[in-house]
Each structure stands twice: as structure tokens, then as C-alpha cells.
Amino acid sequence: MQKNIKLNKTVYLYFVSENISFPQYRKYKNEKSFFKISSLTEWEEIQIVGSKKLLYHFTVKILPDRNFINDMLWGYEENWVKIEEMEYITHTPSTSREGNQ
């Protein structure tokens, strides 16, 4: 189902699914980034750089962020792989960094 919302004379198209539950988990096919999508406005990313694991927290503030979450939730198969919570947890580092983009 699609829902149009008019905001400040600009129409944004939001994809709404009644069947989606949070959190959702994804990873890049190269297994260098793992994602936890907590809601339509928040996600975490674990980046693996060499032997380091970096955890970033994001909150949607601009349209490209919202598009990124939508891409991870719907039609994600080309860029991401759906994973289970346990796979995400196994890559969680002991410390995190704030990364609000």
C-alpha cells in the first residue's frame, strides 16, 4: 500500500507495509556492513574495517536517510541480504560511535 503525505507543498511518497515488524536485519553481500533497522526513522550500522568493528547509530533527518531505510526494507535483494538477529549480534562491537548523517 502506498500513502502520499503532503508536507510544505512537497509530496513525499512513503511506502507503508502492514506486515513489517521491527527490528529488521540486513547485511551487505560483501559482509563488511551489518544493519539493524529499529523503525522507519532509526537504524544502526556495524562496519567491519580490517580487524575493527565500528557501530554507528543513525536517526532520519533528511530525505536521503528515509530513502536509505526504504531501500533496505523494500526491494533490498539487489544490495542487501536479510539476516537474523543472532548474526547481527555476533558482529556487535563492545563500543559504539555516534554517526548521525
C-alpha positions as CSV (number, residue, x, y, z in Angstrom):
1,M,0.0,0.0,0.0
2,Q,1.3,3.5,-0.8
3,K,0.5,6.6,1.2
4,N,1.0,10.1,0.0
5,I,1.6,12.8,2.6
6,K,1.7,16.5,1.7
7,L,4.2,18.5,3.7
8,N,5.3,22.1,3.0
9,K,3.9,21.9,-0.6
10,T,6.1,18.9,-1.4
11,V,4.6,15.5,-1.7
12,Y,6.7,12.7,-0.2
13,L,5.9,9.1,-1.1
14,Y,6.1,6.8,1.8
15,F,5.9,3.0,1.4
16,V,3.8,1.6,4.2
17,S,3.6,-2.1,4.9
18,E,1.1,-3.5,7.4
19,N,3.2,-6.7,7.6
20,I,6.5,-5.3,8.6
21,S,7.8,-5.6,12.2
22,F,10.9,-4.1,13.7
23,P,13.7,-4.6,14.2
24,Q,14.8,-5.9,10.7
25,Y,18.3,-7.0,10.0
26,R,20.3,-6.8,6.8
27,K,23.9,-7.0,5.6
28,Y,25.8,-6.1,2.5
29,K,26.7,-9.1,0.3
30,N,30.4,-8.5,1.0
31,E,29.7,-8.9,4.8
32,K,31.5,-5.7,5.6
33,S,28.4,-3.9,7.0
34,F,25.6,-5.2,9.1
35,F,22.3,-3.2,9.7
36,K,19.7,-3.2,12.4
37,I,16.6,-1.3,11.3
38,S,14.8,-0.3,14.5
39,S,12.0,1.8,12.9
40,L,11.2,3.8,9.8
41,T,13.4,6.6,11.4
42,E,16.3,4.8,13.1
43,W,19.0,2.3,12.2
44,E,22.4,1.0,13.4
45,E,25.3,0.0,11.2
46,I,28.2,-2.2,12.1
47,Q,31.1,-1.6,9.8
48,I,34.0,-4.1,9.7
49,V,37.3,-2.3,8.8
50,G,40.2,-4.7,8.9
51,S,40.0,-6.3,12.3
52,K,37.9,-3.5,13.8
53,K,34.2,-3.4,14.3
54,L,32.6,0.1,14.4
55,L,29.0,0.6,15.5
56,Y,27.1,3.7,14.3
57,H,23.6,5.0,15.3
58,F,21.6,6.9,12.7
59,T,18.3,8.9,13.0
60,V,16.5,10.1,9.9
61,K,16.9,13.8,9.5
62,I,16.8,14.2,5.7
63,L,15.1,12.6,2.7
64,P,18.1,10.5,1.6
65,D,18.2,8.9,5.0
66,R,14.5,8.0,4.7
67,N,15.2,6.6,1.2
68,F,18.0,4.5,2.6
69,I,15.8,2.9,5.1
70,N,13.1,2.3,2.5
71,D,15.6,0.7,0.2
72,M,16.7,-1.6,3.0
73,L,13.2,-2.6,3.7
74,W,11.6,-3.0,0.3
75,G,13.3,-4.3,-2.8
76,Y,16.5,-4.9,-0.9
77,E,17.6,-8.1,-2.5
78,E,19.9,-6.5,-5.1
79,N,22.1,-4.8,-2.5
80,W,21.4,-6.4,0.9
81,V,20.8,-9.9,2.4
82,K,18.2,-10.4,5.1
83,I,19.8,-11.9,8.2
84,E,18.6,-13.0,11.6
85,E,19.2,-11.1,14.9
86,M,21.9,-13.6,16.0
87,E,24.1,-12.9,13.0
88,Y,23.9,-9.2,13.7
89,I,24.7,-9.7,17.5
90,T,27.8,-11.8,16.7
91,H,29.3,-8.8,14.9
92,T,28.4,-6.2,17.6
93,P,31.5,-4.4,19.0
94,S,31.8,-3.5,22.6
95,T,31.9,0.2,21.9
96,S,29.9,2.5,19.5
97,R,30.3,5.8,17.7
98,E,27.5,8.3,17.0
99,G,27.0,8.8,13.3
100,N,24.1,11.0,12.5
101,Q,24.1,11.6,8.8
